[in-house]
Amino acid sequence: REDLLRWGVETIMQACEPAKGVIVGAGARTIARLGTMGRNQELKVGPIVAGALEQGKQTYLADLQILPGRFEFEYLPLNTQAVLIQPLGGDKVAVIGCNKIRPFTSRDLVMVERMAPLLASALP
């Protein structure tokens, strides 16, 4: 399972060229991290991530700087400009950060959505 999770996170980082950091967690527990991280190394489920989990749908924040909730993502670097939140079922989630505004293409969004079941199956 650990190898599958590592492979899934590495694949997201490689396939989504703009991605600078990926964090995968269950509840408030961080399970995997790759790339550049922020001050806080642990996943914190704030209102934006909680909303995505509740809806069970991918949430793409293309310009994080105009949102008051941007401070929720202190586990990503300070210069994070965009965030992609992918629910993985239950309280499990993948959060992908980028240092550019509107970086992810529709191809990136679909690829992350297709990787979600694989990541979910690798989580405890």
Backbone torsions as a table, in degrees:
resi	resn	phi	psi	omega
1	ARG	NA	-41.9	-178.6
2	GLU	-62.1	-41.5	178.6
3	ASP	-64.9	-39.3	178.9
4	LEU	-65.3	-41.7	177.8
5	LEU	-63.9	-45.7	178.7
6	ARG	-59.4	-45.5	179.2
7	TRP	-61.2	-43.2	-179.8
8	GLY	-62.5	-44.6	179.9
9	VAL	-67.5	-42.7	178.3
10	GLU	-63.9	-38.1	178.9
11	THR	-63.8	-42.3	177.4
12	ILE	-61.4	-44.9	-179.9
13	MET	-62.8	-37.7	-178.6
14	GLN	-78.9	-41.6	-175.8
15	ALA	-76.2	-34.7	177.0
16	CYS	-96.8	85.8	-173.5
17	GLU	-50.6	-38.6	-178.7
18	PRO	-71.4	-16.5	-176.6
19	ALA	-60.9	132.1	178.7
20	LYS	-112.8	-19.4	179.0
21	GLY	-159.1	139.9	177.2
22	VAL	-127.7	133.9	174.9
23	ILE	-130.4	132.0	-179.8
24	VAL	-120.1	134.4	-179.0
25	GLY	-150.0	168.9	174.4
26	ALA	-128.7	117.6	-174.1
27	GLY	64.1	-130.1	178.6
28	ALA	-98.1	11.6	-177.2
29	ARG	-100.1	124.4	177.1
30	THR	-80.6	130.1	-178.8
31	ILE	-107.7	-36.2	180.0
32	ALA	-148.0	145.4	175.6
33	ARG	-141.1	143.2	175.7
34	LEU	-151.0	139.0	179.2
35	GLY	96.3	-159.4	-177.7
36	THR	-80.6	131.1	179.3
37	MET	-119.1	166.5	-176.9
38	GLY	-94.8	-160.4	-177.4
39	ARG	-61.2	-46.1	-178.7
40	ASN	-92.7	124.3	-176.7
41	GLN	-87.5	-5.9	-177.4
42	GLU	-106.7	139.9	177.4
43	LEU	-63.7	132.5	176.9
44	LYS	-121.2	122.0	-179.6
45	VAL	-87.6	101.8	176.7
46	GLY	-97.0	-170.6	-176.0
47	PRO	-61.2	-36.0	-177.8
48	ILE	-70.1	-47.6	178.1
49	VAL	-65.3	-40.9	178.7
50	ALA	-60.4	-40.0	177.6
51	GLY	-63.1	-42.0	177.9
52	ALA	-64.7	-40.7	178.7
53	LEU	-64.7	-41.7	-179.2
54	GLU	-64.1	-43.0	179.7
55	GLN	-76.2	-24.8	-178.3
56	GLY	70.1	21.9	-178.0
57	LYS	-122.7	148.8	176.8
58	GLN	-59.5	137.2	177.8
59	THR	-124.2	126.1	-178.4
60	TYR	-116.5	115.4	176.7
61	LEU	-102.9	95.2	-170.7
62	ALA	-73.3	-24.5	179.7
63	ASP	-138.2	86.0	-173.7
64	LEU	-64.9	-28.7	-173.3
65	GLN	-66.4	-22.3	-179.5
66	ILE	-89.6	-1.9	-177.8
67	LEU	-99.9	135.2	177.5
68	PRO	-66.6	-22.8	-178.7
69	GLY	-81.1	5.3	-176.6
70	ARG	-61.2	-23.3	-179.1
71	PHE	-73.2	-10.5	176.9
72	GLU	-65.4	-25.0	-172.1
73	PHE	-100.2	48.8	-178.2
74	GLU	-71.6	-8.8	174.9
75	TYR	-83.3	-6.3	173.3
76	LEU	-103.1	160.6	-178.6
77	PRO	-60.1	155.2	-179.9
78	LEU	-58.7	-31.3	-177.6
79	ASN	-88.1	15.7	178.3
80	THR	-63.9	126.2	-177.0
81	GLN	-105.9	-25.9	-177.8
82	ALA	-143.8	149.0	-178.6
83	VAL	-136.6	138.6	174.2
84	LEU	-117.9	122.4	-179.1
85	ILE	-110.2	122.2	-179.5
86	GLN	-120.2	106.2	174.5
87	PRO	-63.5	144.7	-178.0
88	LEU	-118.2	12.3	-179.0
89	GLY	102.8	135.7	-178.0
90	GLY	62.1	-129.3	179.7
91	ASP	-98.8	14.1	-177.6
92	LYS	-91.0	140.7	-175.2
93	VAL	-152.3	150.6	170.2
94	ALA	-116.8	132.8	178.5
95	VAL	-121.4	125.7	-176.8
96	ILE	-118.4	127.1	-178.9
97	GLY	-112.2	153.5	178.9
98	CYS	-142.1	151.7	-178.7
99	ASN	-97.5	20.1	176.6
100	LYS	-128.1	153.3	175.8
101	ILE	-81.7	138.1	179.3
102	ARG	49.9	52.4	-174.1
103	PRO	-85.8	-28.6	-171.2
104	PHE	-85.7	134.8	178.0
105	THR	-89.1	170.5	177.1
106	SER	-62.3	-32.1	175.8
107	ARG	-61.5	-43.6	178.9
108	ASP	-61.8	-44.1	-177.9
109	LEU	-62.9	-43.7	179.2
110	VAL	-66.3	-41.9	-179.0
111	MET	-61.3	-44.6	179.2
112	VAL	-65.0	-40.5	178.5
113	GLU	-62.7	-38.5	179.1
114	ARG	-72.4	-26.8	178.9
115	MET	-79.9	-16.8	-175.0
116	ALA	-56.1	-48.5	179.7
117	PRO	-61.1	-36.0	178.1
118	LEU	-65.0	-46.6	178.1
119	LEU	-61.7	-43.1	-178.9
120	ALA	-60.7	-40.2	-178.9
121	SER	-68.8	-21.3	-179.0
122	ALA	-88.9	-9.3	-178.4
123	LEU	-86.8	148.7	178.7
124	PRO	-69.9	NA	NA
